[in-house]
Amino acid sequence: MGTLSLNRIDHLLWLGRYLERAFTTQRFILTAYDRVADRALDDIDGDWKGQLVDLGFNCETETPLEFFQRCLFNRDNPSSVARSMDAAYDNAIACRDALGTESLGYIQMAVNALEASSASDSPLLDLQLVQDNIMAFKGCIDDFVVDDAARCLVKCGMTVERIDLCARLRYRLDGIPHEVDRLASRLDRTGASYSRQAVKELAAQTFDPAFPQNVDDKGLERMIACANGIFA
């Protein structure tokens, strides 16, 4: 395990996962809302609805606006962006000595921007700041996190979560092979134990010539299981 404790490894992985969950879920929610708004605000039918339900969202609401506000801001919803950002912040605080104040500051600013957007009648600008600060954090850890294992653990967590969410939502499936490549290049640098079999099976699925055009629900479920089994 190198110089990092099991507890520290867990916090760094889940910091990456929760940040990516907030980032990708927010992007998907806003893209889906744009599609709904282009048709009619009282139209809550469409492919996005089933996809968000698969993430655990409660879609029993009167309007799409209320539905998406809960997806973004309701901390009682374990799949909301707000809940993910809170969890990311908690994990970051637990390993702040490895991250440094510069990196931690971007997470704090992302949390603050999300709070501001929840209180705003025009939340899109602040929501963009959430995205911008998460992206800035990703760049900051390259410059300010000295421990390569810690840096790679955060990035592996992000990549695992991105693969999981994209497969779960059928969102940007054509980008998954690139994510698997990046994951494979970092795993041995983390110092953490991982399932080589899960990585091998995930790679076999994503580099199949028929992927993603011919992938079915069963194949995506297996992909999600493999991604989540890497550090299990």
C-alpha positions as CSV (number, residue, x, y, z in Angstrom):
1,M,0.0,0.0,0.0
2,G,3.0,2.3,-0.1
3,T,2.9,5.2,2.4
4,L,-0.8,5.7,2.4
5,S,-3.1,4.0,4.9
6,L,-6.1,2.0,3.9
7,N,-8.3,4.7,5.4
8,R,-6.5,7.4,3.4
9,I,-6.8,5.4,0.2
10,D,-10.5,5.1,0.7
11,H,-11.0,8.8,1.3
12,L,-9.0,9.8,-1.8
13,L,-10.8,7.3,-4.0
14,W,-14.2,8.5,-2.8
15,L,-13.2,12.1,-3.1
16,G,-12.7,11.5,-6.7
17,R,-15.8,9.5,-7.1
18,Y,-18.1,12.0,-5.4
19,L,-16.6,15.0,-7.3
20,E,-17.1,13.2,-10.6
21,R,-20.6,12.2,-9.6
22,A,-21.5,15.8,-8.9
23,F,-19.8,17.0,-12.1
24,T,-21.3,14.4,-14.5
25,T,-24.7,14.3,-12.9
26,Q,-25.0,18.1,-13.1
27,R,-24.0,18.1,-16.8
28,F,-26.5,15.3,-17.6
29,I,-29.3,17.0,-15.6
30,L,-28.9,20.4,-17.3
31,T,-28.6,18.7,-20.8
32,A,-31.8,16.8,-20.1
33,Y,-33.6,19.9,-18.8
34,D,-32.6,21.8,-21.9
35,R,-34.2,19.0,-24.0
36,V,-37.4,19.2,-22.0
37,A,-37.6,23.0,-22.0
38,D,-37.2,23.0,-25.8
39,R,-40.4,21.0,-26.0
40,A,-42.6,22.3,-23.1
41,L,-42.1,22.8,-19.4
42,D,-45.1,20.7,-18.6
43,D,-43.8,17.8,-20.6
44,I,-42.0,15.4,-18.3
45,D,-41.9,12.4,-20.7
46,G,-38.7,11.4,-22.4
47,D,-35.7,9.2,-22.3
48,W,-34.0,11.3,-19.6
49,K,-36.7,10.4,-17.1
50,G,-36.0,6.7,-17.0
51,Q,-32.3,7.3,-16.9
52,L,-32.5,9.6,-13.9
53,V,-34.8,7.1,-12.1
54,D,-32.0,4.5,-12.6
55,L,-29.8,6.8,-10.5
56,G,-32.3,6.8,-7.7
57,F,-34.1,10.0,-8.3
58,N,-37.7,10.4,-7.4
59,C,-39.5,11.8,-10.5
60,E,-43.0,12.1,-8.9
61,T,-43.3,15.8,-9.3
62,E,-45.6,18.2,-11.0
63,T,-43.2,20.1,-13.2
64,P,-39.7,19.4,-14.7
65,L,-38.4,22.5,-12.9
66,E,-39.3,21.1,-9.5
67,F,-37.9,17.7,-10.5
68,F,-34.5,19.1,-11.6
69,Q,-34.3,21.4,-8.6
70,R,-34.5,18.3,-6.4
71,C,-31.9,16.5,-8.5
72,L,-29.5,19.5,-8.0
73,F,-30.2,20.8,-4.5
74,N,-32.2,18.5,-2.3
75,R,-29.8,17.1,0.3
76,D,-32.4,14.5,1.4
77,N,-31.9,12.9,-2.0
78,P,-28.8,10.7,-1.8
79,S,-28.3,11.0,-5.6
80,S,-28.4,14.8,-5.7
81,V,-25.5,17.0,-6.8
82,A,-25.7,18.8,-3.4
83,R,-25.3,15.5,-1.5
84,S,-22.4,14.4,-3.7
85,M,-20.6,17.7,-3.1
86,D,-21.1,17.4,0.6
87,A,-19.6,13.9,0.5
88,A,-16.7,15.1,-1.6
89,Y,-15.9,17.9,0.8
90,D,-16.0,15.6,3.8
91,N,-13.6,13.2,2.1
92,A,-11.3,16.1,1.1
93,I,-11.2,17.4,4.7
94,A,-10.2,13.9,5.9
95,C,-7.1,14.0,3.6
96,R,-6.4,17.7,3.5
97,D,-2.8,17.3,4.4
98,A,-2.3,15.2,1.2
99,L,-4.3,17.6,-1.0
100,G,-3.0,21.0,0.3
101,T,-4.9,24.2,0.9
102,E,-4.8,25.2,-2.8
103,S,-6.6,22.1,-4.0
104,L,-9.0,22.1,-1.1
105,G,-9.9,25.7,-1.8
106,Y,-11.4,24.8,-5.2
107,I,-13.7,22.2,-3.6
108,Q,-14.8,24.8,-1.1
109,M,-15.5,27.2,-3.9
110,A,-17.6,24.6,-5.8
111,V,-19.6,24.0,-2.6
112,N,-20.1,27.7,-2.2
113,A,-21.2,28.1,-5.8
114,L,-23.7,25.3,-5.5
115,E,-25.2,27.0,-2.4
116,A,-25.4,30.3,-4.2
117,S,-27.2,28.7,-7.2
118,S,-29.7,27.0,-4.9
119,A,-30.7,30.5,-3.5
120,S,-30.8,32.2,-6.9
121,D,-33.6,32.8,-9.3
122,S,-31.1,32.5,-12.1
123,P,-28.9,29.7,-11.0
124,L,-27.1,28.8,-14.3
125,L,-24.1,31.1,-13.8
126,D,-23.4,29.7,-10.3
127,L,-23.9,26.2,-11.6
128,Q,-21.3,26.8,-14.2
129,L,-19.0,27.9,-11.4
130,V,-19.5,24.6,-9.8
131,Q,-18.3,22.9,-13.0
132,D,-15.4,25.4,-13.4
133,N,-14.1,24.8,-9.8
134,I,-14.2,21.1,-10.1
135,M,-12.2,21.3,-13.3
136,A,-9.8,23.7,-11.6
137,F,-9.4,21.2,-8.8
138,K,-8.5,18.5,-11.3
139,G,-5.7,20.8,-12.7
140,C,-4.6,22.0,-9.3
141,I,-3.8,18.5,-8.0
142,D,-1.3,18.1,-10.8
143,D,0.6,21.1,-9.6
144,F,0.2,21.0,-5.8
145,V,-0.3,17.3,-4.8
146,V,3.2,16.0,-4.4
147,D,2.4,12.4,-3.6
148,D,1.9,10.7,-7.0
149,A,-0.1,7.8,-5.4
150,A,-2.6,10.3,-3.8
151,R,-3.0,12.1,-7.0
152,C,-3.6,8.9,-9.0
153,L,-6.1,7.7,-6.4
154,V,-8.3,10.8,-6.8
155,K,-8.1,10.5,-10.6
156,C,-8.8,6.8,-10.6
157,G,-11.9,7.5,-8.4
158,M,-13.0,10.1,-10.9
159,T,-12.5,7.7,-13.8
160,V,-14.3,4.8,-12.2
161,E,-17.3,7.0,-11.4
162,R,-17.4,8.4,-14.9
163,I,-17.4,4.9,-16.4
164,D,-20.2,3.9,-14.0
165,L,-22.4,7.0,-14.7
166,C,-21.9,7.0,-18.5
167,A,-22.9,3.3,-18.6
168,R,-25.8,3.8,-16.2
169,L,-27.1,6.8,-18.1
170,R,-26.1,5.6,-21.6
171,Y,-24.3,8.9,-21.8
172,R,-21.3,9.5,-24.0
173,L,-20.6,5.8,-24.3
174,D,-18.1,6.3,-27.1
175,G,-15.8,8.0,-24.5
176,I,-15.6,5.0,-22.2
177,P,-12.6,3.2,-24.0
178,H,-10.5,6.3,-23.5
179,E,-11.5,6.4,-19.8
180,V,-10.5,2.7,-19.4
181,D,-7.1,3.5,-21.0
182,R,-6.5,6.3,-18.6
183,L,-7.6,4.2,-15.6
184,A,-5.2,1.4,-16.6
185,S,-2.3,3.8,-16.9
186,R,-2.7,4.9,-13.3
187,L,-3.7,1.9,-11.3
188,D,-0.3,0.6,-10.5
189,R,0.8,4.0,-9.4
190,T,-1.8,4.2,-6.6
191,G,-0.2,1.7,-4.3
192,A,-3.6,0.2,-3.7
193,S,-4.7,-3.3,-4.3
194,Y,-7.2,-3.8,-7.1
195,S,-8.8,-6.5,-9.2
196,R,-6.9,-7.2,-12.3
197,Q,-9.6,-9.5,-13.5
198,A,-12.2,-6.7,-13.3
199,V,-9.9,-4.4,-15.3
200,K,-9.3,-7.1,-17.9
201,E,-13.0,-7.8,-18.3
202,L,-13.9,-4.1,-18.5
203,A,-11.2,-3.6,-21.2
204,A,-12.5,-6.6,-23.1
205,Q,-16.0,-5.1,-23.1
206,T,-15.1,-1.6,-24.1
207,F,-12.6,-2.5,-26.8
208,D,-14.9,-4.9,-28.5
209,P,-15.4,-3.6,-32.1
210,A,-19.2,-3.7,-31.5
211,F,-19.0,-1.3,-28.6
212,P,-20.9,1.0,-28.1
213,Q,-23.3,0.5,-31.0
214,N,-24.4,-3.1,-30.1
215,V,-24.1,-3.0,-26.4
216,D,-27.3,-4.0,-24.5
217,D,-28.6,-3.4,-21.0
218,K,-27.0,-6.7,-19.8
219,G,-23.7,-5.6,-21.2
220,L,-23.9,-2.2,-19.5
221,E,-24.8,-3.8,-16.2
222,R,-21.8,-6.0,-16.4
223,M,-19.6,-3.0,-17.2
224,I,-20.9,-1.1,-14.2
225,A,-20.2,-4.2,-12.0
226,C,-16.7,-4.4,-13.3
227,A,-16.0,-0.8,-12.8
228,N,-17.2,-0.9,-9.2
229,G,-15.3,-4.2,-8.6
230,I,-11.9,-2.7,-9.4
231,F,-11.3,-1.4,-5.8
232,A,-13.9,-3.5,-4.0
